[in-house]
Amino acid sequence: MTLELSHYNAALLFALCASTVFGITQRNTPKDMFRYGAYCFVLFAVGVIVASWAMWLIKH
Amino acid sequence: MANPQSSAAVGQRSPKTAAAQTGSMGTIAPIAGWLVPGLGHFIQRRYIRGLLLMLAVFIMFFAGLAMQGKVYAFNTGDLLDILGFVGDLGSGLLYFLARSMDWGGGNIHRAVADYGTKYIVVAGLLNIIAAVDAHHIAIGKKP
């Protein structure tokens, strides 16, 4: 089986899994875990977009 | 902060027995968590956390393999290859399964295969974080 993902979808899947682990391991209560996981996910997702535009600007 | 569940259980046992059990769990939990992602939490009755950690590591590892990522073998060559091996090893039995089944040959002709290689390494690193978390729960540092 071969998985074909676009660059952004691959980054989002990475962000989802990493955020889940970060949220569970770095906070003590379920509410804080969820909030921190969501925060990490948003940072990953927005960070990818910002980095993409930065690379585009460098190229052009 | 002391673990409330552990503290309640400790109150019913002699301090010596409780300390011995906490000490053994502090060793067993991270090893179990390293060998099977999430197992360190499962054996301490943190079922939901264990399940989510297991899913996260399994999905990353197998998605990496499905993207034709490379599983590093033991090597003493390039430093990045050595670090890749160390990262991969963090997946525990998943790593040995992949090696024994000859999965993860890699594919240099596909850009996404390089992502797959990183997925597999990061799955191992995340599993190490999860195993350390299981240790912290076992010693009462985290609820």
N, CA and C atoms of all chains as a GROMACS GRO file, in nm:
protein
  609
    1MET      N    1   0.084  -0.119   0.000
    1MET     CA    2   0.000   0.000   0.000
    1MET      C    3   0.088   0.124   0.000
    2THR      N    4   0.053   0.216  -0.086
    2THR     CA    5   0.129   0.342  -0.093
    2THR      C    6   0.038   0.459  -0.060
    3LEU      N    7   0.086   0.546   0.024
    3LEU     CA    8   0.008   0.662   0.066
    3LEU      C    9   0.054   0.784  -0.013
    4GLU      N   10  -0.039   0.845  -0.083
    4GLU     CA   11  -0.007   0.965  -0.161
    4GLU      C   12  -0.068   1.086  -0.093
    5LEU      N   13   0.015   1.168  -0.032
    5LEU     CA   14  -0.035   1.288   0.036
    5LEU      C   15   0.031   1.410  -0.027
    6SER      N   16  -0.045   1.521  -0.029
    6SER     CA   17   0.017   1.646  -0.070
    6SER      C   18   0.109   1.693   0.043
    7HIS      N   19   0.193   1.790   0.014
    7HIS     CA   20   0.286   1.839   0.116
    7HIS      C   21   0.209   1.891   0.238
    8TYR      N   22   0.103   1.967   0.212
    8TYR     CA   23   0.031   2.027   0.324
    8TYR      C   24  -0.044   1.922   0.405
    9ASN      N   25  -0.105   1.828   0.335
    9ASN     CA   26  -0.176   1.722   0.408
    9ASN      C   27  -0.079   1.637   0.492
   10ALA      N   28   0.039   1.614   0.437
   10ALA     CA   29   0.141   1.540   0.514
   10ALA      C   30   0.179   1.619   0.639
   11ALA      N   31   0.192   1.751   0.623
   11ALA     CA   32   0.226   1.836   0.738
   11ALA      C   33   0.114   1.836   0.841
   12LEU      N   34  -0.011   1.837   0.794
   12LEU     CA   35  -0.126   1.836   0.886
   12LEU      C   36  -0.135   1.705   0.963
   13LEU      N   37  -0.111   1.593   0.895
   13LEU     CA   38  -0.114   1.464   0.964
   13LEU      C   39  -0.002   1.456   1.070
   14PHE      N   40   0.113   1.508   1.031
   14PHE     CA   41   0.225   1.515   1.125
   14PHE      C   42   0.185   1.600   1.246
   15ALA      N   43   0.125   1.716   1.218
   15ALA     CA   44   0.086   1.808   1.326
   15ALA      C   45  -0.017   1.744   1.418
   16LEU      N   46  -0.110   1.671   1.362
   16LEU     CA   47  -0.216   1.608   1.443
   16LEU      C   48  -0.156   1.506   1.541
   17CYS      N   49  -0.070   1.422   1.490
   17CYS     CA   50  -0.010   1.317   1.576
   17CYS      C   51   0.083   1.379   1.680
   18ALA      N   52   0.168   1.471   1.637
   18ALA     CA   53   0.262   1.533   1.731
   18ALA      C   54   0.187   1.613   1.837
   19SER      N   55   0.082   1.686   1.797
   19SER     CA   56   0.006   1.766   1.893
   19SER      C   57  -0.064   1.678   1.996
   20THR      N   58  -0.112   1.563   1.952
   20THR     CA   59  -0.177   1.470   2.045
   20THR      C   60  -0.080   1.427   2.154
   21VAL      N   61   0.040   1.389   2.112
   21VAL     CA   62   0.140   1.344   2.210
   21VAL      C   63   0.184   1.460   2.300
   22PHE      N   64   0.207   1.576   2.240
   22PHE     CA   65   0.249   1.693   2.320
   22PHE      C   66   0.142   1.728   2.423
   23GLY      N   67   0.017   1.730   2.379
   23GLY     CA   68  -0.091   1.768   2.470
   23GLY      C   69  -0.100   1.673   2.588
   24ILE      N   70  -0.095   1.543   2.561
   24ILE     CA   71  -0.110   1.444   2.669
   24ILE      C   72   0.009   1.446   2.764
   25THR      N   73   0.128   1.462   2.709
   25THR     CA   74   0.247   1.447   2.793
   25THR      C   75   0.290   1.576   2.864
   26GLN      N   76   0.249   1.690   2.811
   26GLN     CA   77   0.301   1.816   2.868
   26GLN      C   78   0.205   1.886   2.963
   27ARG      N   79   0.085   1.835   2.979
   27ARG     CA   80  -0.012   1.896   3.070
   27ARG      C   81  -0.071   1.790   3.162
   28ASN      N   82  -0.132   1.837   3.272
   28ASN     CA   83  -0.176   1.743   3.376
   28ASN      C   84  -0.324   1.710   3.375
   29THR      N   85  -0.408   1.802   3.333
   29THR     CA   86  -0.552   1.775   3.337
   29THR      C   87  -0.605   1.760   3.195
   30PRO      N   88  -0.712   1.682   3.178
   30PRO     CA   89  -0.766   1.660   3.043
   30PRO      C   90  -0.799   1.790   2.969
   31LYS      N   91  -0.854   1.888   3.040
   31LYS     CA   92  -0.890   2.014   2.976
   31LYS      C   93  -0.763   2.085   2.925
   32ASP      N   94  -0.661   2.089   3.010
   32ASP     CA   95  -0.535   2.154   2.970
   32ASP      C   96  -0.467   2.077   2.856
   33MET      N   97  -0.480   1.943   2.862
   33MET     CA   98  -0.420   1.861   2.755
   33MET      C   99  -0.482   1.895   2.620
   34PHE      N  100  -0.616   1.904   2.620
   34PHE     CA  101  -0.686   1.934   2.494
   34PHE      C  102  -0.648   2.073   2.444
   35ARG      N  103  -0.646   2.169   2.536
   35ARG     CA  104  -0.616   2.307   2.495
   35ARG      C  105  -0.472   2.319   2.443
   36TYR      N  106  -0.379   2.254   2.511
   36TYR     CA  107  -0.240   2.263   2.467
   36TYR      C  108  -0.220   2.188   2.335
   37GLY      N  109  -0.288   2.074   2.320
   37GLY     CA  110  -0.279   2.000   2.195
   37GLY      C  111  -0.333   2.082   2.079
   38ALA      N  112  -0.448   2.148   2.101
   38ALA     CA  113  -0.507   2.233   1.997
   38ALA      C  114  -0.415   2.350   1.965
   39TYR      N  115  -0.354   2.407   2.068
   39TYR     CA  116  -0.262   2.519   2.050
   39TYR      C  117  -0.142   2.476   1.964
   40CYS      N  118  -0.086   2.360   1.995
   40CYS     CA  119   0.028   2.309   1.917
   40CYS      C  120  -0.012   2.283   1.772
   41PHE      N  121  -0.132   2.225   1.755
   41PHE     CA  122  -0.178   2.194   1.619
   41PHE      C  123  -0.190   2.323   1.536
   42VAL      N  124  -0.251   2.425   1.596
   42VAL     CA  125  -0.267   2.553   1.523
   42VAL      C  126  -0.131   2.612   1.492
   43LEU      N  127  -0.038   2.606   1.587
   43LEU     CA  128   0.097   2.659   1.561
   43LEU      C  129   0.165   2.585   1.447
   44PHE      N  130   0.152   2.452   1.447
   44PHE     CA  131   0.209   2.372   1.337
   44PHE      C  132   0.149   2.416   1.203
   45ALA      N  133   0.014   2.418   1.200
   45ALA     CA  134  -0.056   2.446   1.073
   45ALA      C  135  -0.026   2.586   1.022
   46VAL      N  136  -0.031   2.684   1.111
   46VAL     CA  137  -0.003   2.822   1.070
   46VAL      C  138   0.146   2.837   1.037
   47GLY      N  139   0.231   2.771   1.113
   47GLY     CA  140   0.375   2.778   1.088
   47GLY      C  141   0.411   2.728   0.950
   48VAL      N  142   0.344   2.623   0.905
   48VAL     CA  143   0.371   2.570   0.771
   48VAL      C  144   0.333   2.672   0.665
   49ILE      N  145   0.217   2.738   0.684
   49ILE     CA  146   0.173   2.837   0.586
   49ILE      C  147   0.269   2.956   0.583
   50VAL      N  148   0.308   3.004   0.701
   50VAL     CA  149   0.401   3.117   0.710
   50VAL      C  150   0.535   3.080   0.645
   51ALA      N  151   0.585   2.961   0.675
   51ALA     CA  152   0.713   2.918   0.617
   51ALA      C  153   0.701   2.906   0.464
   52SER      N  154   0.586   2.859   0.418
   52SER     CA  155   0.566   2.844   0.273
   52SER      C  156   0.570   2.980   0.204
   53TRP      N  157   0.499   3.079   0.263
   53TRP     CA  158   0.500   3.212   0.203
   53TRP      C  159   0.639   3.274   0.212
   54ALA      N  160   0.710   3.248   0.319
   54ALA     CA  161   0.846   3.301   0.333
   54ALA      C  162   0.936   3.247   0.222
   55MET      N  163   0.922   3.117   0.195
   55MET     CA  164   1.004   3.057   0.088
   55MET      C  165   0.965   3.113  -0.048
   56TRP      N  166   0.833   3.135  -0.067
   56TRP     CA  167   0.787   3.193  -0.193
   56TRP      C  168   0.846   3.332  -0.213
   57LEU      N  169   0.844   3.412  -0.106
   57LEU     CA  170   0.898   3.548  -0.115
   57LEU      C  171   1.049   3.547  -0.143
   58ILE      N  172   1.119   3.453  -0.081
   58ILE     CA  173   1.263   3.444  -0.103
   58ILE      C  174   1.291   3.411  -0.251
   59LYS      N  175   1.210   3.320  -0.303
   59LYS     CA  176   1.230   3.278  -0.444
   59LYS      C  177   1.199   3.392  -0.541
   60HIS      N  178   1.094   3.470  -0.509
   60HIS     CA  179   1.055   3.577  -0.601
   60HIS      C  180   1.115   3.710  -0.558
   61MET      N  181   0.341   1.703   4.212
   61MET     CA  182   0.214   1.676   4.278
   61MET      C  183   0.193   1.526   4.284
   62ALA      N  184   0.150   1.476   4.396
   62ALA     CA  185   0.133   1.331   4.410
   62ALA      C  186   0.012   1.283   4.333
   63ASN      N  187   0.021   1.162   4.284
   63ASN     CA  188  -0.088   1.102   4.210
   63ASN      C  189  -0.199   1.062   4.307
   64PRO      N  190  -0.324   1.117   4.294
   64PRO     CA  191  -0.430   1.086   4.389
   64PRO      C  192  -0.464   0.938   4.393
   65GLN      N  193  -0.467   0.874   4.273
   65GLN     CA  194  -0.500   0.731   4.270
   65GLN      C  195  -0.393   0.649   4.339
   66SER      N  196  -0.267   0.685   4.312
   66SER     CA  197  -0.156   0.612   4.374
   66SER      C  198  -0.157   0.636   4.524
   67SER      N  199  -0.186   0.762   4.564
   67SER     CA  200  -0.186   0.795   4.706
   67SER      C  201  -0.293   0.716   4.780
   68ALA      N  202  -0.412   0.704   4.718
   68ALA     CA  203  -0.520   0.630   4.782
   68ALA      C  204  -0.482   0.483   4.797
   69ALA      N  205  -0.421   0.431   4.691
   69ALA     CA  206  -0.381   0.291   4.694
   69ALA      C  207  -0.269   0.270   4.795
   70VAL      N  208  -0.179   0.368   4.802
   70VAL     CA  209  -0.066   0.358   4.893
   70VAL      C  210  -0.115   0.354   5.038
   71GLY      N  211  -0.223   0.428   5.066
   71GLY     CA  212  -0.276   0.434   5.201
   71GLY      C  213  -0.324   0.300   5.252
   72GLN      N  214  -0.357   0.207   5.162
   72GLN     CA  215  -0.406   0.076   5.203
   72GLN      C  216  -0.294  -0.026   5.220
   73ARG      N  217  -0.171   0.010   5.182
   73ARG     CA  218  -0.060  -0.084   5.192
   73ARG      C  219   0.043  -0.031   5.290
   74SER      N  220   0.132  -0.119   5.330
   74SER     CA  221   0.240  -0.071   5.416
   74SER      C  222   0.332   0.018   5.333
   75PRO      N  223   0.393   0.118   5.394
   75PRO     CA  224   0.479   0.210   5.319
   75PRO      C  225   0.590   0.140   5.243
   76LYS      N  226   0.644   0.033   5.304
   76LYS     CA  227   0.754  -0.039   5.239
   76LYS      C  228   0.706  -0.106   5.110
   77THR      N  229   0.588  -0.172   5.118
   77THR     CA  230   0.532  -0.239   5.000
   77THR      C  231   0.497  -0.137   4.893
   78ALA      N  232   0.435  -0.028   4.937
   78ALA     CA  233   0.394   0.076   4.841
   78ALA      C  234   0.515   0.133   4.769
   79ALA      N  235   0.622   0.159   4.843
   79ALA     CA  236   0.744   0.214   4.782
   79ALA      C  237   0.804   0.116   4.683
   80ALA      N  238   0.802  -0.012   4.719
   80ALA     CA  239   0.859  -0.114   4.629
   80ALA      C  240   0.777  -0.123   4.501
   81GLN      N  241   0.643  -0.118   4.517
   81GLN     CA  242   0.557  -0.129   4.399
   81GLN      C  243   0.570  -0.006   4.310
   82THR      N  244   0.578   0.113   4.374
   82THR     CA  245   0.595   0.235   4.296
   82THR      C  246   0.729   0.231   4.222
   83GLY      N  247   0.832   0.181   4.291
   83GLY     CA  248   0.963   0.172   4.229
   83GLY      C  249   0.965   0.078   4.111
   84SER      N  250   0.900  -0.038   4.126
   84SER     CA  251   0.900  -0.134   4.016
   84SER      C  252   0.816  -0.080   3.899
   85MET      N  253   0.704  -0.015   3.930
   85MET     CA  254   0.623   0.043   3.823
   85MET      C  255   0.698   0.154   3.751
   86GLY      N  256   0.780   0.227   3.827
   86GLY     CA  257   0.861   0.333   3.767
   86GLY      C  258   0.960   0.280   3.666
   87THR      N  259   0.994   0.153   3.676
   87THR     CA  260   1.084   0.090   3.579
   87THR      C  261   1.007   0.019   3.470
   88ILE      N  262   0.901  -0.052   3.512
   88ILE     CA  263   0.824  -0.133   3.416
   88ILE      C  264   0.748  -0.045   3.317
   89ALA      N  265   0.684   0.062   3.367
   89ALA     CA  266   0.598   0.144   3.281
   89ALA      C  267   0.671   0.204   3.160
   90PRO      N  268   0.787   0.268   3.181
   90PRO     CA  269   0.853   0.324   3.062
   90PRO      C  270   0.904   0.217   2.966
   91ILE      N  271   0.946   0.103   3.020
   91ILE     CA  272   0.993  -0.005   2.930
   91ILE      C  273   0.875  -0.059   2.848
   92ALA      N  274   0.762  -0.081   2.918
   92ALA     CA  275   0.642  -0.129   2.847
   92ALA      C  276   0.596  -0.026   2.745
   93GLY      N  277   0.602   0.102   2.784
   93GLY     CA  278   0.560   0.209   2.692
   93GLY      C  279   0.652   0.221   2.572
   94TRP      N  280   0.779   0.191   2.594
   94TRP     CA  281   0.873   0.195   2.481
   94TRP      C  282   0.848   0.077   2.386
   95LEU      N  283   0.830  -0.042   2.443
   95LEU     CA  284   0.812  -0.161   2.359
   95LEU      C  285   0.682  -0.154   2.280
   96VAL      N  286   0.572  -0.119   2.346
   96VAL     CA  287   0.442  -0.107   2.279
   96VAL      C  288   0.387   0.032   2.310
   97PRO      N  289   0.379   0.120   2.210
   97PRO     CA  290   0.332   0.256   2.236
   97PRO      C  291   0.199   0.259   2.311
   98GLY      N  292   0.195   0.333   2.421
   98GLY     CA  293   0.072   0.348   2.500
   98GLY      C  294   0.057   0.245   2.611
   99LEU      N  295   0.134   0.136   2.606
   99LEU     CA  296   0.118   0.030   2.706
   99LEU      C  297   0.157   0.077   2.847
  100GLY      N  298   0.252   0.168   2.855
  100GLY     CA  299   0.294   0.222   2.984
  100GLY      C  300   0.180   0.294   3.054
  101HIS      N  301   0.091   0.355   2.976
  101HIS     CA  302  -0.026   0.422   3.033
  101HIS      C  303  -0.137   0.322   3.060
  102PHE      N  304  -0.150   0.224   2.972
  102PHE     CA  305  -0.254   0.122   2.990
  102PHE      C  306  -0.237   0.048   3.122
  103ILE      N  307  -0.114   0.007   3.153
  103ILE     CA  308  -0.093  -0.072   3.274
  103ILE      C  309  -0.110   0.012   3.400
  104GLN      N  310  -0.119   0.144   3.383
  104GLN     CA  311  -0.147   0.231   3.498
  104GLN      C  312  -0.291   0.284   3.493
  105ARG      N  313  -0.372   0.218   3.413
  105ARG     CA  314  -0.515   0.246   3.401
  105ARG      C  315  -0.545   0.385   3.344
  106ARG      N  316  -0.455   0.437   3.265
  106ARG     CA  317  -0.484   0.561   3.190
  106ARG      C  318  -0.519   0.518   3.049
  107TYR      N  319  -0.640   0.460   3.035
  107TYR     CA  320  -0.676   0.395   2.909
  107TYR      C  321  -0.690   0.492   2.792
  108ILE      N  322  -0.757   0.605   2.818
  108ILE     CA  323  -0.780   0.698   2.707
  108ILE      C  324  -0.648   0.759   2.660
  109ARG      N  325  -0.566   0.801   2.756
  109ARG     CA  326  -0.434   0.856   2.719
  109ARG      C  327  -0.351   0.751   2.644
  110GLY      N  328  -0.353   0.630   2.695
  110GLY     CA  329  -0.277   0.523   2.630
  110GLY      C  330  -0.324   0.497   2.489
  111LEU      N  331  -0.456   0.497   2.471
  111LEU     CA  332  -0.512   0.473   2.338
  111LEU      C  333  -0.474   0.584   2.241
  112LEU      N  334  -0.484   0.708   2.288
  112LEU     CA  335  -0.451   0.821   2.200
  112LEU      C  336  -0.302   0.821   2.164
  113LEU      N  337  -0.218   0.791   2.262
  113LEU     CA  338  -0.073   0.784   2.233
  113LEU      C  339  -0.042   0.671   2.136
  114MET      N  340  -0.107   0.558   2.159
  114MET     CA  341  -0.087   0.444   2.070
  114MET      C  342  -0.129   0.479   1.927
  115LEU      N  343  -0.245   0.541   1.914
  115LEU     CA  344  -0.293   0.579   1.781
  115LEU      C  345  -0.196   0.676   1.714
  116ALA      N  346  -0.152   0.776   1.789
  116ALA     CA  347  -0.063   0.878   1.730
  116ALA      C  348   0.066   0.814   1.679
  117VAL      N  349   0.127   0.728   1.760
  117VAL     CA  350   0.255   0.668   1.721
  117VAL      C  351   0.234   0.566   1.607
  118PHE      N  352   0.131   0.484   1.620
  118PHE     CA  353   0.104   0.385   1.515
  118PHE      C  354   0.075   0.453   1.381
  119ILE      N  355  -0.010   0.555   1.385
  119ILE     CA  356  -0.046   0.624   1.260
  119ILE      C  357   0.079   0.684   1.196
  120MET      N  358   0.163   0.750   1.277
  120MET     CA  359   0.284   0.811   1.220
  120MET      C  360   0.376   0.704   1.163
  121PHE      N  361   0.394   0.596   1.237
  121PHE     CA  362   0.488   0.492   1.193
  121PHE      C  363   0.440   0.428   1.062
  122PHE      N  364   0.313   0.387   1.060
  122PHE     CA  365   0.265   0.315   0.942
  122PHE      C  366   0.240   0.409   0.824
  123ALA      N  367   0.203   0.535   0.853
  123ALA     CA  368   0.192   0.632   0.743
  123ALA      C  369   0.329   0.653   0.681
  124GLY      N  370   0.432   0.658   0.765
  124GLY     CA  371   0.569   0.672   0.714
  124GLY      C  372   0.607   0.555   0.625
  125LEU      N  373   0.572   0.435   0.669
  125LEU     CA  374   0.602   0.317   0.586
  125LEU      C  375   0.523   0.322   0.455
  126ALA      N  376   0.395   0.364   0.466
  126ALA     CA  377   0.310   0.370   0.345
  126ALA      C  378   0.359   0.476   0.248
  127MET      N  379   0.430   0.576   0.298
  127MET     CA  380   0.488   0.678   0.209
  127MET      C  381   0.624   0.632   0.154
  128GLN      N  382   0.657   0.506   0.180
  128GLN     CA  383   0.783   0.446   0.135
  128GLN      C  384   0.904   0.510   0.203
  129GLY      N  385   0.884   0.544   0.330
  129GLY     CA  386   0.996   0.597   0.408
  129GLY      C  387   1.097   0.488   0.439
  130LYS      N  388   1.214   0.532   0.484
  130LYS     CA  389   1.324   0.438   0.510
  130LYS      C  390   1.331   0.406   0.660
  131VAL      N  391   1.352   0.280   0.693
  131VAL     CA  392   1.378   0.240   0.831
  131VAL      C  393   1.527   0.215   0.842
  132TYR      N  394   1.592   0.292   0.928
  132TYR     CA  395   1.738   0.283   0.941
  132TYR      C  396   1.780   0.155   1.013
  133ALA      N  397   1.885   0.094   0.963
  133ALA     CA  398   1.946  -0.020   1.033
  133ALA      C  399   2.059   0.034   1.120
  134PHE      N  400   2.110  -0.052   1.210
  134PHE     CA  401   2.225  -0.010   1.290
  134PHE      C  402   2.340   0.022   1.196
  135ASN      N  403   2.406   0.134   1.222
  135ASN     CA  404   2.517   0.172   1.135
  135ASN      C  405   2.616   0.259   1.212
  136THR      N  406   2.737   0.266   1.162
  136THR     CA  407   2.839   0.351   1.224
  136THR      C  408   2.894   0.447   1.120
  137GLY      N  409   2.810   0.481   1.024
  137GLY     CA  410   2.857   0.567   0.915
  137GLY      C  411   2.829   0.713   0.941
  138ASP      N  412   2.743   0.770   0.855
  138ASP     CA  413   2.708   0.911   0.865
  138ASP      C  414   2.634   0.941   0.996
  139LEU      N  415   2.666   1.057   1.055
  139LEU     CA  416   2.606   1.093   1.184
  139LEU      C  417   2.453   1.098   1.175
  140LEU      N  418   2.401   1.154   1.065
  140LEU     CA  419   2.256   1.163   1.051
  140LEU      C  420   2.191   1.025   1.041
  141ASP      N  421   2.262   0.932   0.979
  141ASP     CA  422   2.211   0.794   0.972
  141ASP      C  423   2.208   0.730   1.111
  142ILE      N  424   2.312   0.758   1.191
  142ILE     CA  425   2.316   0.704   1.328
  142ILE      C  426   2.199   0.761   1.408
  143LEU      N  427   2.177   0.893   1.396
  143LEU     CA  428   2.067   0.956   1.470
  143LEU      C  429   1.932   0.904   1.420
  144GLY      N  430   1.923   0.878   1.290
  144GLY     CA  431   1.801   0.820   1.235
  144GLY      C  432   1.772   0.684   1.296
  145PHE      N  433   1.877   0.605   1.311
  145PHE     CA  434   1.861   0.473   1.375
  145PHE      C  435   1.813   0.488   1.518
  146VAL      N  436   1.873   0.581   1.592
  146VAL     CA  437   1.834   0.602   1.732
  146VAL      C  438   1.687   0.645   1.739
  147GLY      N  439   1.647   0.736   1.650
  147GLY     CA  440   1.507   0.779   1.647
  147GLY      C  441   1.413   0.665   1.614
  148ASP      N  442   1.448   0.588   1.514
  148ASP     CA  443   1.364   0.474   1.474
  148ASP      C  444   1.349   0.373   1.587
  149LEU      N  445   1.459   0.353   1.660
  149LEU     CA  446   1.460   0.255   1.768
  149LEU      C  447   1.359   0.291   1.878
  150GLY      N  448   1.326   0.420   1.887
  150GLY     CA  449   1.228   0.465   1.988
  150GLY      C  450   1.092   0.402   1.971
  151SER      N  451   1.061   0.349   1.854
  151SER     CA  452   0.930   0.287   1.832
  151SER      C  453   0.918   0.150   1.895
  152GLY      N  454   1.025   0.100   1.951
  152GLY     CA  455   1.021  -0.028   2.023
  152GLY      C  456   0.996  -0.147   1.932
  153LEU      N  457   0.895  -0.227   1.966
  153LEU     CA  458   0.869  -0.349   1.888
  153LEU      C  459   0.829  -0.319   1.744
  154LEU      N  460   0.769  -0.201   1.721
  154LEU     CA  461   0.734  -0.165   1.583
  154LEU      C  462   0.858  -0.162   1.496
  155TYR      N  463   0.967  -0.111   1.553
  155TYR     CA  464   1.093  -0.104   1.477
  155TYR      C  465   1.142  -0.245   1.443
  156PHE      N  466   1.142  -0.332   1.545
  156PHE     CA  467   1.193  -0.468   1.522
  156PHE      C  468   1.102  -0.544   1.425
  157LEU      N  469   0.970  -0.516   1.433
  157LEU     CA  470   0.877  -0.577   1.339
  157LEU      C  471   0.909  -0.533   1.195
  158ALA      N  472   0.929  -0.402   1.179
  158ALA     CA  473   0.959  -0.350   1.046
  158ALA      C  474   1.089  -0.408   0.992
  159ARG      N  475   1.190  -0.420   1.080
  159ARG     CA  476   1.317  -0.475   1.034
  159ARG      C  477   1.304  -0.623   0.998
  160SER      N  478   1.230  -0.696   1.083
  160SER     CA  479   1.220  -0.840   1.057
  160SER      C  480   1.136  -0.868   0.932
  161MET      N  481   1.039  -0.780   0.903
  161MET     CA  482   0.956  -0.800   0.784
  161MET      C  483   1.018  -0.734   0.660
  162ASP      N  484   1.133  -0.672   0.680
  162ASP     CA  485   1.203  -0.605   0.570
  162ASP      C  486   1.121  -0.490   0.511
  163TRP      N  487   1.046  -0.421   0.599
  163TRP     CA  488   0.972  -0.303   0.555
  163TRP      C  489   1.065  -0.182   0.560
  164GLY      N  490   1.023  -0.075   0.489
  164GLY     CA  491   1.099   0.050   0.501
  164GLY      C  492   1.228   0.051   0.423
  165GLY      N  493   1.221   0.007   0.298
  165GLY     CA  494   1.341   0.010   0.214
  165GLY      C  495   1.375   0.148   0.164
  166GLY      N  496   1.276   0.239   0.166
  166GLY     CA  497   1.298   0.374   0.117
  166GLY      C  498   1.286   0.382  -0.034
  167ASN      N  499   1.266   0.503  -0.084
  167ASN     CA  500   1.255   0.524  -0.228
  167ASN      C  501   1.305   0.665  -0.259
  168ILE      N  502   1.425   0.674  -0.315
  168ILE     CA  503   1.484   0.805  -0.336
  168ILE      C  504   1.420   0.880  -0.453
  169HIS      N  505   1.334   0.811  -0.529
  169HIS     CA  506   1.274   0.876  -0.646
  169HIS      C  507   1.146   0.951  -0.611
  170ARG      N  508   1.098   0.937  -0.489
  170ARG     CA  509   0.974   1.005  -0.451
  170ARG      C  510   1.002   1.104  -0.338
  171ALA      N  511   0.958   1.229  -0.359
  171ALA     CA  512   0.981   1.332  -0.257
  171ALA      C  513   0.909   1.297  -0.128
  172VAL      N  514   0.789   1.240  -0.141
  172VAL     CA  515   0.710   1.212  -0.021
  172VAL      C  516   0.771   1.098   0.062
  173ALA      N  517   0.857   1.018  -0.001
  173ALA     CA  518   0.922   0.911   0.074
  173ALA      C  519   1.016   0.969   0.180
  174ASP      N  520   1.071   1.086   0.152
  174ASP     CA  521   1.157   1.152   0.250
  174ASP      C  522   1.074   1.195   0.371
  175TYR      N  523   0.953   1.241   0.343
  175TYR     CA  524   0.861   1.271   0.455
  175TYR      C  525   0.836   1.145   0.536
  176GLY      N  526   0.816   1.036   0.464
  176GLY     CA  527   0.790   0.908   0.533
  176GLY      C  528   0.903   0.871   0.627
  177THR      N  529   1.027   0.893   0.582
  177THR     CA  530   1.143   0.863   0.667
  177THR      C  531   1.137   0.946   0.795
  178LYS      N  532   1.101   1.074   0.779
  178LYS     CA  533   1.092   1.162   0.897
  178LYS      C  534   0.975   1.121   0.986
  179TYR      N  535   0.866   1.079   0.927
  179TYR     CA  536   0.751   1.031   1.005
  179TYR      C  537   0.795   0.916   1.096
  180ILE      N  538   0.870   0.823   1.040
  180ILE     CA  539   0.910   0.704   1.117
  180ILE      C  540   1.004   0.744   1.230
  181VAL      N  541   1.098   0.834   1.202
  181VAL     CA  542   1.190   0.880   1.307
  181VAL      C  543   1.112   0.952   1.418
  182VAL      N  544   1.021   1.042   1.377
  182VAL     CA  545   0.947   1.120   1.477
  182VAL      C  546   0.851   1.031   1.556
  183ALA      N  547   0.796   0.928   1.493
  183ALA     CA  548   0.712   0.833   1.568
  183ALA      C  549   0.792   0.774   1.684
  184GLY      N  550   0.917   0.739   1.660
  184GLY     CA  551   1.002   0.685   1.765
  184GLY      C  552   1.030   0.788   1.873
  185LEU      N  553   1.057   0.912   1.832
  185LEU     CA  554   1.087   1.017   1.931
  185LEU      C  555   0.964   1.048   2.016
  186LEU      N  556   0.848   1.053   1.952
  186LEU     CA  557   0.724   1.078   2.028
  186LEU      C  558   0.698   0.964   2.126
  187ASN      N  559   0.730   0.843   2.085
  187ASN     CA  560   0.710   0.729   2.174
  187ASN      C  561   0.801   0.737   2.296
  188ILE      N  562   0.920   0.790   2.277
  188ILE     CA  563   1.010   0.808   2.392
  188ILE      C  564   0.951   0.911   2.489
  189ILE      N  565   0.896   1.019   2.435
  189ILE     CA  566   0.830   1.120   2.521
  189ILE      C  567   0.716   1.054   2.599
  190ALA      N  568   0.638   0.970   2.530
  190ALA     CA  569   0.525   0.903   2.595
  190ALA      C  570   0.574   0.807   2.705
  191ALA      N  571   0.685   0.739   2.679
  191ALA     CA  572   0.740   0.646   2.779
  191ALA      C  573   0.788   0.721   2.903
  192VAL      N  574   0.850   0.837   2.881
  192VAL     CA  575   0.894   0.920   2.995
  192VAL      C  576   0.772   0.968   3.074
  193ASP      N  577   0.666   1.002   3.002
  193ASP     CA  578   0.542   1.044   3.069
  193ASP      C  579   0.486   0.930   3.155
  194ALA      N  580   0.492   0.807   3.104
  194ALA     CA  581   0.446   0.692   3.182
  194ALA      C  582   0.530   0.677   3.309
  195HIS      N  583   0.659   0.704   3.298
  195HIS     CA  584   0.747   0.699   3.416
  195HIS      C  585   0.705   0.805   3.518
  196HIS      N  586   0.676   0.926   3.470
  196HIS     CA  587   0.635   1.034   3.560
  196HIS      C  588   0.504   1.000   3.632
  197ILE      N  589   0.414   0.936   3.563
  197ILE     CA  590   0.288   0.894   3.627
  197ILE      C  591   0.318   0.788   3.734
  198ALA      N  592   0.408   0.696   3.701
  198ALA     CA  593   0.438   0.587   3.794
  198ALA      C  594   0.502   0.636   3.923
  199ILE      N  595   0.584   0.739   3.914
  199ILE     CA  596   0.651   0.788   4.036
  199ILE      C  597   0.569   0.896   4.105
  200GLY      N  598   0.449   0.925   4.052
  200GLY     CA  599   0.361   1.020   4.119
  200GLY      C  600   0.391   1.166   4.089
  201LYS      N  601   0.475   1.189   3.988
  201LYS     CA  602   0.508   1.327   3.952
  201LYS      C  603   0.395   1.391   3.871
  202LYS      N  604   0.311   1.306   3.813
  202LYS     CA  605   0.202   1.356   3.728
  202LYS      C  606   0.078   1.273   3.757
  203PRO      N  607  -0.041   1.336   3.759
  203PRO     CA  608  -0.164   1.258   3.786
  203PRO      C  609  -0.203   1.168   3.670
   0.00000   0.00000   0.00000
